[in-house]
């Protein structure tokens, strides 16, 4: 299992300070957390299938 250190978290926040807000807005546009999760699962399934095909 991995966990960010305080320094790692600080660095991550400097890299993408608006990412959390964007993710929340995107989740809302997709219909909320449950629908966001469904979309992400579909994207992961598609990605694995493409990897298996060698693309």
Secondary structure as GFF3:
##gff-version 3
##sequence-region A 1 55
A	DSSP	alpha_helix	6	15	.	.	.	ID=ss1
A	DSSP	alpha_helix	19	29	.	.	.	ID=ss2
A	DSSP	alpha_helix	33	53	.	.	.	ID=ss3
###
